[in-house]
Amino acid sequence: MIVRISGEGQFQLPDEDADRLNQLDNDAVSAVEAGDRAKFKQLWGQMLELVNVDGNRLEEEELVESDVILPPRDVSFEEACAEFTGEGLIPD
Amino acid sequence: MAGLGGRMSTVVKAKISKLLDRAEDPGETLDYGYQKQVELLQNVKKGIADVVTSKKRLQMQSQKLEQSVVKLDTQARQAMSQGREDLARAALERKTVAQTELQSLDTQIAELENQQEALIENEKKLRTKIETFRTKKEVIKAQYSAAEAQVKISEAANGVGEEMADLGLAIQRAEDKTENMRARAGAVEELEKAGAFDDITQLGGGQDDIDRELAQIGAGGQVDDELAKMKAELGTGAGDAPQIEQGQGESK
């Protein structure tokens, strides 16, 4: 699967990571809905970590669409409130 | 896909698909798509230029505040050496406000600087992608049937579209940020106009609203500490004495 971190670029991740990412995404939505900043920050860190560890940056010559677009790395909690809603970044 | 990034990119993608549908044959679509990308790249460049301009304006604001800080510090010292602790205190309170604003402004300018570098870097990447698209379309035109070419090129165009939308979003974010900072810097300017950082020697003895407000803001230990330090430096009595009767230091 292709994941973009907004403002940074695209990464190729193994398809198996989709479930894990989806789980983190759903948890992040719950944290945002509960107004739990600390929890959200922790989950967001885990999402970025997953991309860092498993992801390979795509070559600049690749012209493909992303399966998932993550917000910018330094997303604020307020911005996150607009992003992590409903089914989250990844629809179930 | 929900989310701001997702929505933005959907809008751009929809625009591109519309473009692609309009053209009759893939060759035409390809050329038109490329032409459109080059046009949009100009918008991106303009957006980055706007961010740079905003940043420069904020840097000027910062320099002005820095001058205020120096001026108020000098005035506090002058007032103190003439035994006018009341005026020295007022000047230091103003200095504290200016300093606090200055610090927050400088932090944000530094952040903006980083963002600007990232934008320029990403603009370069986008240019590479558009260039790749240009090469690719020639290959696709030559190698594929019309139907296949249509699919291939949609993919590539959407890839470029997503990149473009993402950069657009980053520019928008940087612009929003400078907008906020400008509003804040504007508020400081209002304070300045209202006399908050005015030449302290022009003030009468009476406290006005600004004085009272400033006294509140500067009520932390900072002003007292600075006053004490100044006293010690000037040798106008015990450094830790918080109160000196007006005029007492004049004989010094």
Interface residues (C-beta under 8 A of the other chain):
Chain A: R4 S6 G7 G9 E60 E61 E62 L63 V64 E65 S66 V68 I69 L70 P71 P72 E79 A82 E83 F84 T85 G86 E87 G88 L89 I90 P91
Chain B: M1 A2 G3 L4 G5 G6 S9 K13 A118 N122 K125 T128 K129 T132 F133 K136 E155 A156 A157 N158 G159 V160 E162 D166 L169 A170 R173
